[in-house]
Each structure stands twice: as structure tokens, then as C-alpha cells.
Amino acid sequence: MEKGILNIKNLKTSFRIQDDYYAAVDNVSLTLNKNEVLAIVGESGCGKSALAFSIMGLHKQARIEGEILYNNANLVNLPNNKMNELRGDSLGMIFQDPMSALNPLMIIGDQIEEVLYLHNKSMSKKEQAKKALYLLEKVGITNPKRTYHQFPHELSGGMRQRVIIAIAIANEPEILIADEPTTALDATIQSQILDLMVELKEEMEAGIILITHDLGVVAEMADRVAVMYAGQIVEITDVYTLFKEPLHPYTRSLLNSIPTNVEPKSKLHVIQGIVPTLQNLPRTGCRFSHRIAWIGDDCHEKDPELHEVSPGHFVRCTCYKHFDFENSKEDEQLESRSK
């Protein structure tokens, strides 16, 4: 993979449960390039947010191994005071729940000014206030002066999310991580937030890691997509190839689970089983095998690796070569979706 602004190599993030550690992110390697949206997709419990928090150094009680390389430094081994210098400056993050991410006892203006002051102490109070108003206007808030003096509980969910974005981009970060940025927002506000993020990416030429389970958002936003299952990347490619020629059984199952009006009377595909808990997660063999039990064990690798099947297109395990849906009609539905 090419060298980007952020290079993750063999990242492993483990959490202690009783007397042992269990990896929620297991041997993940990724590259983020400048002016690119890299989407990380998968069901809840696949390790997406654990990966994002590992990059930002926000895990308090986790064992993190491997490398997260940014500006020739490994963020895994960086002292907390050095990470504090990067967070909110070179590294920005849009959190999933804007209500819990904002301080309920501080007005919006003070919360934006705080991140400005922490990374530029020479900025005067007047300059901070001016920049805060500019940022509120930039993220599409129609009355920034009023919002500046409001508390979080006085704002709608969409407004709070815009404030979170304003805080995240306040110091024009080189890397922006968006963890489910449109969760619980209605469709109109969701579209506005996504358009805003695309606009900001182009203006700042930042690299964006978009954490989501919404494949519609992926189709609209992403340049490349990494599909994550049970702590591992199972497929990674450009967004066009992912929707046109998905290969891994999990990717194909996710795409086939999207409701469509192509076949109005067709049944919605349901992926059998659930993502295993950390303690019950199989650490050898194909981790998706128990959810496609009709595929023989000999179709899976004993120690599945990512294979480059075409330039820039990586797939884990050779089971993709033998996979078909139990119901042949589901293959037809997936094919119709890709057209």
C-alpha cells in the first residue's frame, strides 16, 4: 500500500475481561491518504469505534500494540502530553453522540474557544470569539451570534452535531475521524451534514476516516472502503469496485441486506447469526465461517490473510471463491443492485 498521511500497521487493541486480554482490533493495517475519505464499515461490535479511539489515543484501559504512524511518530508509544498537542489540532474527531461530547455547563462559544486557546495561546480573546463565530457560520448555523451564547440543551440534534464539527475543524486538522456522524439525525439533516463534510475535506485537503454502518452514506461519501468484521479487515478497495464487484461473503451479505425497490416482493436478506463477543471470538480460521455454515471447512484458510486480487483490492480468506448465497435468488438480487 502507498505511503499516506496516516499509516496503521498490525494494530492490535485488547481489553481486559477478568484475567485475560481480548483483541477488539486484531492485526489491522490501513493507509489514509491526503484529501481522501476512507470509510470503515461493518456491524455493531466489529471494532470500528475501537479502531477510531485507538488512533486518537482515547482508550484508558486497553493494551495497544503495533504502529499508528503520523509525521514519523508512532502514536501508540507517544506520551499523553504529546497526544494532547495533536488531539484537536492535527487530529480532529467528530463523535457519535453530540450531547455527551459537549459540556452541558458551558455555552457553545466557550467550548469552541477552548480548543482554539489550547493550541494557540497567543490568540487573543477577541480573535477567539471572531474565529468561533466564523466556524459556526462555516458549518451552516444561520444565527451564529445567538448560538454562540446558547447551551447544548437549547440546540437540536443537528445543530449540536454542527457544533461538534466546528470544534473538530477549528484548527484545520490534517486528519479528521468521523464516528457515525449522522446517527439519530433525520434524513434531511443527515444529507446536510454529509455535504458539509465533503466541502470541508476539499477545502482543508484533509484525510477523513468515516466510521459507519450505513452503506448509503459510504456510496455518497467514500473514496475507498475497508470492511471490518470481528476485529479484522476482510476486504478493502475503492468504493466503485466495492459496490460493483464485492468479493468477501461478509461484504456481499451486507450489500444484499440493503432494502431495494428493484424487486418489490423480494425478501430482505438476513445474515445468519451475530458478531461473536470478544471472549467467544474464534482466533483461528475464518471468523465469518460460522455465519455461512453451508460452505465447507475446506473452503476456508486455516490462517486467513489479505490477498491482493487486483490492484488495490484486498480480500481476506479464499472462501470468497466458493461462496454463494443459500438462495440463488439472493445472488440475482445482489447483481441487480450493482447495476
C-alpha positions in Angstrom: 0.0 0.0 0.0 1.2 3.5 -0.7 2.5 5.8 2.0 -0.2 8.2 3.2 -0.5 10.8 5.9 -1.5 8.1 8.4 -0.2 4.5 8.2 -1.6 1.9 10.6 0.5 -1.3 10.7 -0.5 -4.5 12.6 -2.6 -2.6 15.1 -4.0 -4.7 18.0 -6.2 -3.2 20.7 -7.1 -5.6 23.5 -9.4 -5.1 26.5 -9.1 -6.9 29.8 -12.0 -9.2 30.8 -11.5 -10.8 34.1 -7.9 -12.2 34.0 -7.2 -12.1 30.3 -6.9 -9.7 27.3 -9.1 -10.0 24.2 -8.4 -8.1 21.0 -11.2 -6.0 19.6 -9.0 -4.7 16.9 -6.8 -7.5 15.6 -3.8 -7.0 13.3 -5.3 -4.2 11.3 -3.2 -2.4 8.7 -4.6 0.7 6.8 -3.3 3.7 4.9 -5.1 7.1 4.8 -4.2 9.5 2.1 -4.5 13.2 1.8 -7.8 14.6 0.5 -9.4 11.1 0.8 -12.4 9.7 2.6 -11.7 6.2 3.9 -14.8 4.5 5.1 -14.7 1.8 7.8 -17.9 -0.3 7.6 -19.4 -3.2 9.5 -22.0 -4.3 12.0 -22.0 -3.0 15.6 -19.4 -4.8 17.6 -16.9 -5.3 14.7 -14.3 -3.0 16.2 -14.9 0.2 14.2 -15.1 2.7 17.1 -12.3 0.8 19.0 -10.1 1.5 16.0 -11.0 5.2 15.9 -10.4 5.6 19.6 -7.0 3.8 19.3 -5.9 6.3 16.7 -6.9 9.2 18.9 -5.4 7.7 22.0 -8.7 7.8 23.9 -8.7 4.3 25.4 -8.0 4.5 29.1 -7.6 0.8 29.9 -6.6 -1.0 26.8 -3.4 -2.7 25.6 -2.4 -1.3 22.2 0.3 -2.9 20.1 1.5 -2.2 16.6 2.1 1.1 14.9 0.0 4.2 14.1 2.4 6.3 12.1 1.8 10.0 11.7 4.6 12.5 10.9 7.3 9.9 11.5 6.0 9.3 15.1 4.2 6.2 16.4 1.1 7.4 18.2 0.9 4.1 20.1 4.0 5.0 22.1 3.5 8.7 22.2 3.3 10.2 25.8 -0.1 11.6 26.7 1.1 15.2 26.8 2.3 14.9 23.2 -1.0 13.3 22.2 -2.8 16.2 23.8 -0.9 18.5 21.5 -2.1 16.6 18.4 -5.7 16.0 19.5 -7.9 18.9 18.5 -5.1 20.3 16.3 -3.6 17.9 13.7 -6.1 15.2 14.7 -9.8 16.0 14.9 -12.7 13.8 15.8 -16.5 14.1 15.3 -18.1 11.9 18.0 -21.2 9.8 17.6 -23.3 11.4 20.3 -23.0 15.2 20.2 -24.9 15.6 23.5 -22.4 13.6 25.5 -19.5 15.1 23.6 -20.4 18.7 24.6 -20.1 20.1 28.1 -23.7 20.9 29.3 -22.5 23.6 31.6 -20.6 25.7 29.1 -22.0 27.9 26.3 -21.2 26.9 22.8 -18.8 29.8 22.1 -16.7 29.0 25.2 -16.4 25.3 24.1 -15.1 26.3 20.6 -12.8 28.9 22.0 -11.3 26.4 24.5 -9.9 24.2 21.7 -8.6 27.3 19.9 -6.8 28.5 23.1 -5.3 25.1 23.9 -3.4 25.0 20.6 -2.7 28.7 20.1 -2.3 30.5 23.4 -1.1 33.7 21.6 -4.6 34.2 20.2 -6.5 37.0 22.0 -9.9 36.5 23.4 -11.3 38.8 20.7 -9.7 36.7 18.0 -11.0 33.5 19.6 -14.6 34.9 19.6 -14.3 36.0 16.0 -13.0 32.6 14.9 -15.7 30.8 16.9 -18.4 32.8 15.1 -16.7 32.2 11.8 -16.7 28.4 12.4 -20.4 28.4 13.4 -21.2 30.2 10.2 -19.0 27.8 8.2 -20.8 24.7 9.5 -24.1 26.1 8.3 -25.6 27.6 11.5 -27.8 30.5 10.4 -27.6 32.6 13.5 -24.1 32.1 14.9 -24.2 35.0 17.3 -27.3 33.6 19.0 -25.9 30.0 19.0 -22.6 31.3 20.5 -24.4 32.2 23.7 -26.6 29.1 23.9 -26.1 25.9 26.0 -26.1 22.4 24.3 -29.6 21.5 25.6 -31.0 24.5 23.8 -30.0 23.2 20.4 -31.4 20.4 18.2 -29.5 17.3 17.4 -28.5 18.6 14.0 -27.3 21.9 15.5 -25.3 20.1 18.2 -23.6 17.9 15.5 -22.7 21.0 13.6 -21.1 22.4 16.7 -19.1 19.2 17.2 -17.9 19.6 13.6 -16.9 23.2 14.2 -14.9 22.1 17.2 -13.3 19.3 15.3 -12.1 21.6 12.4 -11.3 24.6 14.5 -7.5 24.2 14.0 -7.8 22.8 10.4 -6.7 19.2 11.2 -4.8 17.1 8.7 -6.8 14.0 9.8 -10.4 14.0 10.7 -12.2 11.0 12.2 -16.0 10.9 12.0 -17.5 8.2 14.2 -21.1 7.6 12.9 -21.6 11.4 12.4 -25.2 11.2 11.3 -26.6 8.7 13.8 -30.1 9.6 15.0 -30.4 12.5 12.6 -33.3 12.8 10.2 -32.7 12.3 6.5 -32.6 16.0 5.6 -30.1 16.9 8.4 -28.1 13.8 7.6 -27.7 14.9 4.0 -26.7 18.4 5.0 -24.0 17.1 7.4 -22.6 14.8 4.7 -22.4 17.6 2.2 -20.7 19.8 4.8 -18.1 17.1 5.4 -17.3 16.8 1.7 -17.0 20.5 1.4 -14.6 20.7 4.4 -12.5 17.9 3.0 -12.0 19.7 -0.2 -11.2 23.0 1.4 -8.8 21.6 4.0 -7.5 18.7 1.8 -7.7 16.6 5.0 -7.8 12.8 5.1 -11.1 11.6 6.6 -11.8 8.3 8.3 -15.5 7.7 8.2 -16.9 5.1 10.7 -20.3 3.9 9.7 -22.7 1.0 9.2 -24.7 2.9 6.6 -23.7 1.8 3.1 -25.8 4.6 1.6 -23.5 7.1 3.3 -20.5 5.1 2.1 -21.7 5.3 -1.6 -22.2 9.0 -1.3 -19.0 9.9 0.7 -16.2 7.4 0.4 -13.2 7.2 -2.0 -12.0 3.8 -0.5 -13.8 1.4 1.8 -12.5 -1.1 4.4 -15.0 -3.7 5.5 -14.4 -4.8 9.1 -15.7 -8.0 10.8 -14.8 -9.3 14.2 -11.8 -7.0 14.6 -10.3 -7.7 11.2 -10.3 -6.0 7.8 -11.9 -8.6 5.5 -12.0 -6.5 2.3 -10.6 -3.2 1.2 -10.9 -1.5 -2.2 -12.2 1.7 -3.9 -15.8 2.5 -3.4 -16.8 1.8 -7.1 -15.3 -1.7 -7.0 -16.9 -2.5 -3.7 -20.4 -1.9 -5.0 -19.7 -3.3 -8.5 -17.6 -6.4 -7.6 -17.8 -7.2 -3.9 -16.0 -10.4 -3.1 -15.9 -11.4 0.5 -19.0 -13.2 1.7 -19.5 -10.7 4.5 -19.3 -7.7 2.1 -21.7 -9.4 -0.3 -24.1 -10.2 2.6 -24.0 -6.6 3.8 -24.8 -5.3 0.4 -27.6 -7.8 -0.1 -29.2 -6.6 3.2 -29.9 -3.1 1.8 -33.6 -2.6 1.1 -34.3 -2.0 -2.6 -37.3 -1.4 -4.9 -35.7 -3.3 -7.7 -37.6 -6.4 -6.6 -40.6 -5.1 -4.7 -41.8 -8.5 -3.5 -38.3 -9.9 -2.7 -37.4 -10.9 0.8 -34.8 -8.8 2.7 -31.6 -10.8 3.1 -30.8 -11.6 6.7 -27.2 -12.5 7.7 -27.4 -15.6 9.9 -26.0 -15.4 13.5 -24.4 -12.4 15.2 -20.9 -11.0 15.7 -19.3 -13.1 18.4 -18.4 -11.4 21.8 -14.8 -10.8 22.4 -14.5 -13.8 24.7 -16.1 -16.1 22.2 -14.4 -14.8 19.1 -12.6 -17.5 17.3 -8.9 -16.6 17.0 -8.0 -19.1 14.3 -9.6 -19.8 10.9 -12.1 -17.7 9.1 -14.1 -15.6 11.6 -17.1 -15.4 9.3 -17.3 -19.2 8.7 -20.0 -19.9 11.4 -22.4 -17.5 9.6 -22.1 -19.2 6.3 -22.2 -22.8 7.6 -23.2 -24.2 4.2 -19.7 -23.5 2.9 -17.4 -26.4 3.7 -14.4 -26.1 6.1 -12.0 -26.9 3.3 -13.0 -23.7 1.5 -11.5 -21.6 4.3 -7.9 -20.8 5.1 -6.6 -22.0 8.4 -4.9 -18.7 8.9 -6.7 -16.3 6.6 -4.7 -13.4 5.2 -5.5 -10.4 3.0 -4.9 -11.3 -0.7 -4.5 -8.6 -3.4 -6.9 -10.0 -6.0 -6.5 -6.9 -8.3 -4.5 -3.6 -7.8 -5.7 -2.1 -4.6 -8.3 -4.7 -3.9 -7.6 -6.9 -0.9 -9.8 -9.8 0.4 -9.2 -12.0 3.4 -9.5 -15.8 3.1 -10.1 -17.8 0.0 -13.7 -18.6 0.9 -14.9 -15.8 -1.4 -14.0 -18.1 -4.3 -16.5 -20.7 -3.1 -19.3 -18.6 -1.7 -22.9 -18.5 -3.0 -26.0 -17.5 -1.1 -28.2 -20.4 0.0 -31.0 -19.0 -2.1 -29.9 -18.4 -5.7 -32.4 -15.6 -6.0 -30.3 -13.6 -3.5 -27.4 -13.7 -5.9 -29.7 -12.3 -8.6 -30.8 -9.5 -6.2 -27.2 -8.6 -5.4 -26.4 -8.5 -9.1 -29.3 -6.2 -9.8 -28.2 -3.8 -7.0 -24.7 -3.4 -8.6 -26.1 -2.3 -12.0 
